[in-house]
Amino acid sequence: MGTAERSRAPRAGGVQVTAHQEGEATDRDNAADEAESTTRGARVPAQGAGRDVREQQYYRPLWVEEPARRRRLPDPVRTAAVRSVLLIALTLLQAMVAFLCTMAGSWLAFPMVISSVVSTIVATWGALDVWVTRQVWNQRNGVVSVPSSTARALRRERRRARRQARAAERAQERIRRRGGAGQVAHS
């Protein structure tokens, strides 16, 4: 979008973007004046500049970051998904070549049909691999919030072990501060 199209383009916040008119000073000419008067992304004319309100040029970012709608897939699941997509794409390509070879009456038709059948089995395995990998990851890392989740029990055990370790460490520290007083000597 050029300057002419952008000159009256509405902004997301309802503020219009206006372009410089012919003969007006550019941003480079007024960089020092405007640098000290920039607030929250909108350029405000410096005092004494005498600009009209409609001639203000507002800063418009190239993109606006939006929060992700869904969380990113875990690495093993994403790897399995990419592998599956590649296998499915290869299978579709082989099926198309097999069909075209069959229509053309080529000798390559029979080997391509056989390889398409094998490729279909492999692609099905790839799709199942994504599902299994996702289930295993959820089971191990506690995404499933079901009371019987294995990961929840593992986290509970880890917390209990950490608490016991901290309690033992505090007890040892207390003994050291007392100078060993209170210990039973075994002789």
C-alpha positions in Angstrom: 0.0 0.0 0.0 1.6 3.2 -1.1 1.4 6.7 0.4 -1.7 7.7 -1.6 -3.6 4.7 -0.4 -2.3 5.0 3.2 -3.2 8.7 3.4 -6.8 8.1 4.4 -6.6 4.5 5.7 -8.4 4.0 9.0 -6.5 2.6 11.8 -7.6 -0.2 14.2 -8.1 2.3 17.0 -10.2 4.6 14.9 -7.4 7.1 14.3 -6.8 8.1 10.7 -3.3 8.0 9.2 -2.5 11.1 7.2 0.4 11.4 4.8 2.6 14.5 4.3 1.4 17.0 1.8 3.6 18.4 -1.0 6.1 21.0 0.2 5.8 19.9 3.9 8.8 19.0 6.0 9.5 15.3 6.3 10.1 13.4 9.5 13.8 13.7 9.0 13.6 17.5 9.1 11.6 17.5 12.3 13.1 14.4 14.0 14.6 16.4 16.8 11.3 18.3 17.5 9.1 15.2 17.4 11.5 12.8 19.2 10.9 14.6 22.5 7.2 14.9 22.0 6.4 11.3 21.1 4.0 9.7 23.6 2.5 6.1 23.5 3.1 5.6 19.8 1.2 8.8 18.6 3.3 11.7 17.4 2.2 14.9 19.0 3.5 18.1 17.3 6.1 20.0 19.3 5.0 23.2 21.0 5.2 26.1 18.7 5.3 23.9 15.6 1.8 25.2 14.5 0.7 22.1 12.8 -3.0 21.4 12.2 -4.5 18.4 14.0 -5.4 16.7 10.7 -1.8 16.9 9.5 -0.5 14.8 12.4 1.1 11.6 11.3 0.6 8.7 13.7 3.0 5.8 14.2 1.6 2.6 12.8 3.5 -0.6 13.7 4.2 -3.2 11.0 2.4 -5.9 13.0 0.6 -6.3 16.3 1.5 -9.2 18.4 -1.5 -11.3 19.5 -1.4 -13.9 22.2 -1.5 -17.5 20.8 -4.9 -19.1 20.8 -3.5 -22.5 21.6 -0.3 -23.6 23.3 2.6 -24.8 21.1 2.8 -28.6 20.6 5.5 -30.4 22.6 8.6 -31.1 20.6 8.1 -34.9 20.3 4.5 -34.5 19.2 5.4 -31.7 16.7 8.2 -33.9 15.3 5.8 -36.8 14.8 3.2 -34.4 13.2 5.8 -33.1 10.7 6.9 -36.6 9.9 3.2 -37.6 9.3 2.5 -34.7 7.1 5.5 -35.5 4.9 4.5 -39.1 4.7 0.9 -38.2 3.7 2.2 -35.7 1.1 4.5 -38.3 -0.4 1.6 -40.9 -0.5 -0.7 -38.5 -2.3 2.1 -37.7 -4.8 2.7 -41.4 -5.4 -1.1 -42.0 -5.8 -1.3 -39.2 -8.4 1.7 -40.5 -10.4 0.2 -44.1 -10.2 -3.1 -42.8 -11.6 -1.4 -40.8 -14.4 0.8 -43.7 -15.3 -2.3 -46.0 -15.4 -4.1 -43.5 -17.7 -1.1 -43.3 -20.0 -0.7 -47.0 -20.1 2.9 -46.8 -18.9 4.9 -49.8 -17.6 5.5 -47.7 -14.4 1.9 -48.0 -13.4 2.1 -51.3 -11.6 5.2 -50.5 -9.5 3.7 -47.1 -8.6 0.4 -48.7 -7.5 2.2 -51.2 -5.3 4.4 -48.4 -3.8 1.2 -46.3 -3.2 -0.4 -49.1 -1.3 2.7 -49.5 0.9 3.0 -45.8 1.3 -0.6 -45.6 2.4 0.1 -48.1 5.2 3.2 -46.1 6.2 1.2 -42.8 6.2 -1.5 -44.4 8.4 1.2 -45.5 10.8 2.5 -42.0 10.8 -0.9 -40.5 11.7 -1.3 -43.1 14.5 2.2 -42.2 15.7 1.2 -38.6 16.2 -1.8 -39.7 18.3 0.3 -42.2 20.4 3.1 -39.7 20.9 0.6 -37.1 22.1 -1.0 -39.5 24.5 2.3 -40.7 25.9 3.5 -37.1 26.4 0.3 -36.1 28.2 0.6 -39.1 30.4 4.2 -38.4 31.3 4.0 -34.7 31.7 0.7 -34.3 33.5 -1.4 -32.4 31.0 -4.4 -34.6 31.6 -6.1 -33.3 34.7 -8.0 -36.4 35.7 -7.7 -37.5 39.4 -6.3 -40.8 38.3 -3.6 -39.2 36.2 -0.2 -40.9 36.6 1.6 -37.6 36.3 -0.3 -36.1 39.2 0.8 -39.0 41.5 4.4 -38.6 40.3 4.3 -34.9 41.1 2.9 -35.6 44.5 5.7 -38.1 45.2 8.3 -35.6 44.0 6.9 -32.9 46.3 6.8 -35.3 49.3 10.5 -36.2 48.6 11.5 -32.5 48.3 9.7 -31.7 51.6 11.5 -34.5 53.4 14.8 -33.5 51.9 14.3 -29.9 53.1 13.2 -31.0 56.5 16.3 -33.2 56.8 18.5 -30.3 55.7 16.9 -28.0 58.3 17.5 -30.5 61.0 21.1 -30.9 60.0 21.5 -27.1 60.0 20.0 -26.9 63.5 22.4 -29.5 64.7 25.4 -27.6 63.2 24.3 -24.3 64.8 24.1 -25.9 68.2 27.6 -27.2 67.8 26.6 -30.8 67.9 24.8 -30.5 71.2 21.9 -32.9 71.7 23.4 -35.7 69.6 23.6 -39.1 71.2 27.2 -40.4 71.2 27.4 -44.1 70.4 30.5 -45.6 72.0 
